[in-house]
Amino acid sequence: MNVLIVYGTTEGQTRKIAAQTATHIRESGHQVELLDSAALSSDLKLGHFDAFVIAASVHQEHHQEAVTNFVFAHHEPLNAKPSALISVSLSAALEDQRTEAQKYVDRFISVTGWQPRMTLLLGGALRFTKYDYFQEQFVKFVVMKSNVPSPERDHEFTDWNALAHFTDRFLETAG
């Protein structure tokens, strides 16, 4: 099977997730092409791919514009073959905010016209060491509310086992 993974990332965690997904698919004996949505060629042909995985992070309640535009423009071929969405957000990592994380996915699907066969809500990361003062304050007081981890170091919330299980299930259903 030949799988295309298109990802959108802001701080790098979704790139890491997409790369791990690609590695897992390759180790399962399939071919993978991994593409950053911000650097896609306008003449990208999707016909030779057998399945698709879209991985996008959420910032300010929306997935990246480049991913949204790609999926909107290609929703017909994405709907015609096995496809999956990995939605990466802090909301997905916080049990009391998972309903919000699902709303982001529902809105994305509604806007793009794409109906992925599978979706995964996956926690992202906080990169305190890369934030300026205002970004740090936003994360502390708006995003994390009272559950703020220490800003002295970065925090990763990605459940790598859930990602591996999701990828295995996707390959089973796509193959």
Residue pairs with C-beta under 8 A, 6 or more apart in sequence:
1 30
1 31
1 50
1 51
1 171
1 174
1 175
2 30
2 31
2 32
2 33
2 48
2 49
2 50
2 51
3 25
3 30
3 31
3 32
3 33
3 49
3 50
3 51
3 52
3 53
3 174
4 32
4 33
4 35
4 46
4 49
4 51
4 52
4 53
5 18
5 21
5 22
5 25
5 32
5 33
5 34
5 35
5 52
5 53
5 54
5 55
6 35
6 36
6 37
6 40
6 52
6 53
6 54
6 55
6 67
6 70
7 14
7 15
7 17
7 18
7 34
7 35
7 36
7 37
7 54
7 55
7 56
7 67
8 14
8 36
8 37
8 38
8 55
8 56
8 57
8 63
8 64
8 66
8 67
9 15
9 18
9 36
9 57
9 64
10 57
10 59
10 64
11 57
11 124
11 125
11 127
11 130
12 127
13 57
13 88
13 124
13 125
13 127
13 156
13 158
14 55
14 56
14 57
14 86
14 88
14 124
15 36
16 158
17 55
17 86
17 88
17 122
17 158
17 163
18 34
18 53
18 55
18 86
19 34
20 160
20 163
21 53
21 55
21 86
21 163
21 167
22 32
22 34
24 163
24 164
24 167
24 168
25 32
25 167
25 171
26 32
28 167
28 168
28 171
30 171
33 49
35 44
37 56
37 64
37 66
37 67
37 69
37 70
38 64
38 66
40 66
40 70
46 52
46 74
46 77
46 78
47 77
49 81
50 81
50 82
50 174
51 81
51 82
51 83
51 84
51 170
51 174
52 77
52 78
52 81
52 82
52 83
52 84
53 83
53 84
53 85
53 86
53 170
54 67
54 70
54 71
54 78
54 83
54 84
54 85
54 86
54 114
54 116
55 85
55 86
55 88
56 63
56 64
56 67
56 68
56 85
56 86
56 87
56 88
56 108
57 63
57 64
57 87
57 88
57 89
57 124
58 87
58 88
58 89
58 91
58 101
58 104
61 100
61 104
62 68
62 104
62 107
62 108
63 87
63 104
63 108
68 108
68 111
68 112
71 78
71 108
71 112
71 114
72 111
72 112
72 113
72 114
75 112
75 113
75 114
78 114
78 116
79 113
79 114
79 115
82 117
82 170
82 173
82 174
83 114
83 116
83 117
84 116
84 117
84 118
84 119
84 120
84 166
84 170
85 105
85 108
85 109
85 114
85 116
85 118
85 119
85 120
86 119
86 120
86 122
86 163
86 166
87 101
87 104
87 105
87 108
87 119
87 120
87 121
87 122
88 122
88 123
88 124
88 158
89 101
89 104
89 121
89 122
89 123
89 124
90 97
90 123
90 124
90 126
90 143
90 144
90 157
91 97
91 98
91 100
91 101
91 104
91 121
92 98
92 101
92 121
92 122
92 123
92 124
92 157
93 122
93 123
93 124
93 157
93 158
94 123
94 144
94 147
98 121
101 121
102 121
105 119
105 121
109 115
109 116
117 170
117 173
117 174
118 166
118 169
118 170
118 173
120 162
120 163
120 166
122 158
122 159
122 162
122 163
123 157
123 158
123 159
124 157
124 158
125 154
125 155
125 156
125 157
125 158
126 139
126 144
126 149
126 154
126 155
126 157
127 154
128 136
128 139
128 151
128 152
128 153
128 154
128 155
129 153
129 154
130 154
131 139
136 151
139 148
140 148
140 151
149 155
